[in-house]
């Protein structure tokens, strides 16, 4: 259990930065949804959806490739790092040149001909973040979690402060005195564009803090190592791109497939995207776990008890994810105030999206079978199957069920990927996962959620009191089950 505690401590450090930093970022959701309309927020959501696709292409899978080759064949971690960093920098410089060339036409094609600065600004954000991903990967590989966390928190803190400055402070000062010192730096016509500007400036500050790690550009470029890294990483691009399809494509398609006028479609997109944010606690935990688990899985693979440890990790991962599912769904009357009143029409998708994220987290755990056996092409096929299912179900269900159809499509996709990855893992890297226990905890969580919905109608308790009682039941059952298993093993 000591190795589990070590992984938990690493997850806690990454999680603290993610939770604290994302909590600051989370505070921007009520800011955006109270100060902008659903249609305006839909524009922001659309650009972040596009950004997800390009972030995969601009990194080219070299983050994971660096982890795989940093200690292999006496190349040394520095040479693997410099090779990855130089390649990613060159790719992003080429991307920026392309955007400068086609910005006008691209903005018009996206129906933002009056705001070409949106595309340019977001491109710069993508470039800075893609290049920064390699230094961040090195910090993770070297277990420098606190520096990693500090830079992440600083970046998000700057984003929050600049957002408050541009969205709240500047409009009030400008309205009171348009000729004041604020006039040269604030233009009311930019509106939601200040969300992008705040993000760009924060990415720039983050880039400066990572400057010492950028010295690796001078350590050399190994062509032979680069070839091996490309062969390993290219399937990761397919996996990552398919993952973004599963995560973001719904927000792209809603704009075009919803059966309403253009303004209403953007409003629905904004509502769905805001309610998606209410699953943020699950996403935060999964992200923190991934930051800690990915290097851990690679480093621990040679141990005799590795597979046993991986099975225990999945079980405790699911226990905590179900806890988060219940926390958000049972106390939804509290969490709903994090979005504006106009956006609460979409709260029904929150439980569906939380379960979808839980399935995604299980898939991330199960994906060790192709990463540790170098079967990344086969792993890519799982992601591609999920992406195909996402596309098909969204095209089918969005016109029929609106954004609720998108939520169910996300759950169906991640659930199918987890099942398929488990079946392939049994063949290529068998791990004795306690499937009954894992499914039991998930079933318990879903059962308590439905019990909460029914009991609210027949018991005259305060909602928070009933929710607290059901949460306590989950905790007690979990402690009882795990306590019994530990006594049997002990």
URNORRA-V498725 format. One record per residue. N is the residue number from 1. PSI is psi in whole degrees, -180 to 180 (NA if undefined). OMEGA is omega in degrees with one decimal (NA if undefined). NEAR is the number of other C-alpha atoms within 10 Angstrom. Layout:
BEGIN
n;psi;omega;near
N;PSI;OMEGA;NEAR
N;PSI;OMEGA;NEAR
END
This chain:
BEGIN
n;psi;omega;near
1;-15;-178.0;9
2;-36;-179.8;7
3;-31;175.9;12
4;-40;178.1;14
5;-36;177.5;10
6;-46;177.9;13
7;-40;179.1;18
8;-38;179.7;19
9;-39;176.3;13
10;-43;176.9;23
11;-38;-179.4;23
12;-40;179.7;18
13;-50;176.9;20
14;-39;-179.8;27
15;-38;179.3;24
16;-44;178.7;19
17;-42;-179.1;24
18;-47;-176.6;25
19;-47;-180.0;22
20;-46;-179.6;18
21;-46;179.5;22
22;-29;175.8;21
23;-42;174.8;19
24;-44;178.2;18
25;-34;179.3;19
26;-33;178.4;19
27;-18;176.9;13
28;-23;-179.9;20
29;-53;174.9;20
30;-33;177.4;17
31;-50;-179.2;18
32;-42;-173.5;21
33;-15;174.5;21
34;-25;-176.5;16
35;-18;178.6;15
36;156;177.3;17
37;167;178.5;17
38;-38;179.3;26
39;-41;178.1;19
40;-41;178.2;19
41;-29;175.5;23
42;-36;177.6;26
43;-46;178.6;19
44;-45;-179.3;19
45;-39;-180.0;22
46;-44;-179.1;22
47;-38;177.5;17
48;-30;175.3;17
49;-47;176.5;20
50;-39;-178.6;17
51;-36;179.0;17
52;-42;-180.0;19
53;-46;-175.7;19
54;-27;178.5;19
55;-32;176.8;20
56;-46;-177.6;22
57;-37;-175.4;18
58;-18;177.6;23
59;-24;172.3;28
60;26;177.7;25
61;8;-173.8;24
62;-11;173.3;29
63;-52;177.1;22
64;-37;177.4;19
65;-38;177.7;22
66;-43;178.1;25
67;-39;-174.7;21
68;-35;-170.8;20
69;1;-174.7;21
70;-27;-179.2;18
71;13;-173.5;14
72;142;167.6;12
73;39;174.9;8
74;26;176.5;9
75;-26;-178.6;13
76;141;-178.5;12
77;-30;-177.4;17
78;-41;-178.6;16
79;-39;175.2;24
80;-39;-179.5;27
81;-48;-177.3;28
82;-38;178.3;24
83;-46;178.9;23
84;-44;-176.2;29
85;-45;-179.6;28
86;-44;-179.6;19
87;-46;-178.4;17
88;-38;177.7;23
89;-46;-179.1;20
90;-42;178.1;12
91;-43;-176.3;17
92;-31;173.7;21
93;-41;176.5;12
94;-39;177.9;11
95;-42;-179.5;19
96;-40;178.1;15
97;-39;179.3;10
98;-43;179.9;11
99;-42;177.4;16
100;-34;-176.5;12
101;-38;-171.9;11
102;13;-173.4;10
103;-45;-177.7;18
104;-48;-179.4;18
105;-39;-179.6;14
106;-43;178.8;15
107;-41;178.4;18
108;-39;-179.4;13
109;-29;179.0;10
110;6;-178.4;11
111;30;176.0;11
112;42;-178.1;16
113;-30;179.5;15
114;-8;-178.6;10
115;63;177.5;14
116;-19;178.7;17
117;-24;177.2;18
118;-49;-177.6;22
119;-45;-178.6;20
120;-44;-178.6;18
121;-45;-178.5;16
122;-31;176.3;18
123;-42;178.5;22
124;-38;176.3;20
125;-46;-179.6;21
126;-43;-178.3;24
127;-49;-179.9;22
128;-41;-178.7;18
129;-37;-179.9;20
130;-46;179.3;24
131;-39;-178.8;23
132;-22;-176.8;24
133;-33;-179.3;17
134;-49;172.9;25
135;-38;177.2;25
136;-39;178.3;22
137;-39;179.3;20
138;-39;177.0;20
139;-40;177.9;17
140;-44;-178.6;23
141;-31;-179.9;20
142;8;179.9;11
143;31;177.1;14
144;62;-172.7;13
145;-34;-175.8;20
146;-37;175.5;16
147;-43;175.8;15
148;-50;-177.0;20
149;-41;-177.6;22
150;-42;-179.8;14
151;-42;178.8;19
152;-45;-179.3;20
153;-40;179.4;23
154;-44;-179.7;17
155;-47;-178.3;22
156;-37;177.1;25
157;-43;177.1;19
158;-41;178.1;20
159;-46;-179.3;25
160;-47;-177.6;22
161;-44;179.8;14
162;-35;177.4;20
163;-45;177.0;22
164;-39;-179.1;16
165;-49;-175.3;14
166;-32;-172.3;22
167;-31;-177.8;20
168;-55;-172.1;13
169;-50;-175.8;13
170;-46;179.6;18
171;-39;179.9;18
172;-44;-179.5;12
173;-40;179.9;16
174;-40;179.1;17
175;-35;-179.4;11
176;-35;-177.9;10
177;91;-178.1;12
178;-18;-178.3;15
179;8;-177.1;11
180;-179;-177.6;11
181;-17;-176.7;11
182;-19;-173.8;15
183;-42;-178.0;14
184;-20;-175.2;9
185;0;-179.2;8
186;131;177.6;17
187;113;-177.1;15
188;-27;-178.0;15
189;-22;-178.7;8
190;-36;173.6;13
191;-120;-177.0;14
192;-14;176.8;19
193;-25;178.9;17
194;-22;172.6;20
195;-44;179.2;21
196;-40;-179.7;22
197;-43;178.9;21
198;-42;178.9;21
199;-39;-179.7;21
200;-46;179.7;21
201;-40;178.8;18
202;-41;177.0;21
203;-37;177.4;24
204;-43;177.6;15
205;-41;177.6;16
206;-42;-179.4;21
207;-40;178.3;20
208;-39;179.7;12
209;-27;179.1;17
210;5;-177.5;16
211;-41;178.6;12
212;-35;179.1;10
213;-22;-179.8;19
214;-9;175.5;19
215;-18;178.0;12
216;-14;176.3;19
217;-24;-176.1;18
218;1;-173.7;11
219;-5;173.8;14
220;163;-178.3;15
221;115;-178.4;18
222;112;-175.4;14
223;-41;-179.5;10
224;-44;177.5;8
225;-40;178.7;17
226;-42;179.0;19
227;-42;178.6;11
228;-39;-179.9;12
229;-37;178.6;21
230;-45;-178.8;16
231;-37;178.2;13
232;-41;-170.7;23
233;-28;-176.9;23
234;-45;174.9;19
235;-28;178.4;20
236;-28;174.5;25
237;-45;178.2;19
238;-44;179.0;22
239;-46;-179.8;25
240;-41;-179.5;23
241;-42;176.3;24
242;-37;177.5;25
243;-39;178.4;23
244;-35;174.3;21
245;-45;-179.5;25
246;-34;-174.5;24
247;-36;-168.1;21
248;-18;-171.5;22
249;-32;-179.4;23
250;-38;-178.8;28
251;-19;172.7;25
252;-44;-174.8;17
253;-30;-178.3;18
254;-38;-179.3;25
255;-32;-173.1;23
256;-23;-173.4;16
257;-17;176.8;19
258;140;-172.4;22
259;45;-179.6;15
260;-176;174.6;14
261;168;-173.0;11
262;-42;-178.3;13
263;-43;179.3;14
264;-38;177.1;15
265;-43;177.8;21
266;-34;176.5;26
267;-46;178.3;22
268;-39;177.0;26
269;-43;178.9;29
270;-42;179.0;30
271;-48;-179.0;27
272;-44;-178.1;30
273;-39;178.9;24
274;-44;179.1;26
275;-30;174.6;23
276;-34;-179.8;19
277;-22;179.8;16
278;-11;173.1;25
279;17;-172.5;24
280;-34;-178.6;20
281;-40;176.7;21
282;-45;179.8;23
283;-39;-180.0;22
284;-47;-179.2;21
285;-43;-179.9;23
286;-41;179.2;23
287;-46;179.5;18
288;-42;178.3;20
289;-43;-178.6;23
290;-42;179.2;18
291;-43;-178.0;21
292;-37;-170.6;24
293;-36;-174.5;21
294;-53;175.8;18
295;-31;179.2;18
296;-46;-179.5;17
297;-42;179.3;19
298;-45;-175.7;14
299;-31;-174.0;14
300;-3;-172.3;15
301;-29;-176.9;15
302;-6;-178.3;11
303;151;-177.4;9
304;-29;-177.8;9
305;21;-174.0;10
306;-46;-175.2;14
307;-36;176.2;19
308;-41;179.2;12
309;-42;179.3;20
310;-37;178.7;21
311;-41;178.9;18
312;-39;178.4;15
313;-47;-179.5;19
314;-42;-178.2;20
315;-50;-178.5;20
316;-30;174.8;15
317;-47;-179.2;20
318;-40;178.3;20
319;-46;-177.5;19
320;-36;178.7;15
321;-40;177.4;27
322;-37;175.0;22
323;-44;179.0;18
324;-42;177.5;21
325;-47;-179.3;25
326;-38;-179.6;24
327;-46;-177.1;18
328;-46;-174.5;21
329;-38;-179.1;23
330;-29;-179.5;24
331;33;-177.6;16
332;-26;178.0;18
333;-22;174.2;11
334;-48;-174.9;11
335;-25;-176.5;15
336;-21;-179.1;17
337;-2;175.6;12
338;-7;173.1;21
339;154;-180.0;22
340;162;-175.3;20
341;-37;-178.5;12
342;-25;-173.4;14
343;-12;-173.3;23
344;-5;176.0;16
345;-18;-176.5;12
346;16;-175.6;18
347;-22;-178.1;20
348;-20;-178.8;14
349;-13;-172.9;20
350;-51;178.9;22
351;-37;179.9;22
352;-45;-177.9;23
353;-32;175.8;26
354;-44;177.0;27
355;-36;177.1;26
356;-44;178.6;24
357;-35;175.5;24
358;-45;177.3;27
359;-38;176.9;25
360;-43;178.2;25
361;-40;176.5;25
362;-42;178.3;25
363;-41;178.9;21
364;-42;176.4;19
365;-45;-175.3;25
366;-19;-173.6;27
367;-3;179.1;21
368;-24;-175.9;22
369;-38;-179.1;23
370;-24;178.5;19
371;-39;-177.3;20
372;-18;178.6;16
373;7;179.8;10
374;29;175.6;13
375;53;-175.3;15
376;-30;176.9;22
377;-40;177.9;18
378;-38;175.9;17
379;-36;178.3;22
380;-32;-179.7;22
381;-33;177.1;17
382;-46;179.1;23
383;-39;178.8;27
384;-38;176.6;21
385;-41;177.2;15
386;-40;179.7;26
387;-42;178.6;25
388;-41;178.0;15
389;-41;177.8;20
390;-48;-179.0;27
391;-49;-177.1;19
392;-48;-176.1;12
393;-37;178.2;19
394;-44;178.6;25
395;-36;-179.2;20
396;-47;-168.2;15
397;-28;-178.1;19
398;-48;178.5;22
399;-26;-177.5;17
400;-44;-171.1;14
401;3;-179.9;15
402;-146;-176.4;20
403;-19;174.1;26
404;-37;175.6;20
405;-37;176.6;19
406;-40;179.5;29
407;-46;178.9;27
408;-35;177.4;20
409;-39;178.3;27
410;-45;178.6;32
411;-45;179.4;22
412;-39;-179.7;19
413;-55;-176.0;25
414;-35;176.6;28
415;-43;178.8;21
416;-40;179.1;20
417;-40;179.1;27
418;-44;-179.9;22
419;-47;-178.8;16
420;-41;179.3;17
421;-38;177.9;25
422;-45;-178.5;21
423;-42;177.7;13
424;-38;178.5;18
425;-35;178.6;18
426;-28;-178.7;14
427;-43;-170.5;10
428;-24;178.0;13
429;75;-172.7;17
430;128;173.8;13
431;133;-176.6;19
432;70;177.7;13
433;143;176.4;20
434;81;-172.5;13
435;-42;-178.8;11
436;-42;-179.8;9
437;-42;179.5;15
438;-50;179.5;18
439;-32;178.2;13
440;-43;178.5;13
441;-40;178.0;21
442;-45;178.1;20
443;-39;177.6;13
444;-45;179.7;16
445;-45;179.3;23
446;-40;178.7;17
447;-42;178.5;12
448;-35;177.0;18
449;-48;179.5;20
450;-35;175.9;11
451;-39;178.3;12
452;-43;-179.7;19
453;-40;-178.9;15
454;-43;-176.7;11
455;-30;177.3;13
456;-29;-177.0;14
457;-17;-175.2;9
458;-11;179.7;8
459;132;-176.3;10
460;50;176.0;9
461;156;169.9;12
462;138;-177.6;10
463;-41;-178.4;18
464;-32;-179.5;14
465;-44;176.7;11
466;-43;178.9;18
467;-42;179.8;23
468;-40;179.5;16
469;-43;-179.7;12
470;-36;175.1;20
471;-41;179.8;18
472;-39;177.4;12
473;-45;179.8;14
474;-45;-178.4;20
475;-44;-178.8;12
476;-43;178.6;12
477;-42;179.4;13
478;-47;179.4;16
479;-40;179.9;12
480;-47;-179.2;11
481;-46;-178.0;11
482;-34;177.3;14
483;-42;177.8;12
484;-42;-179.4;12
485;-40;179.1;11
486;-37;179.3;9
487;-37;177.4;8
488;-40;-179.6;8
489;-32;-178.2;7
490;NA;NA;6
END
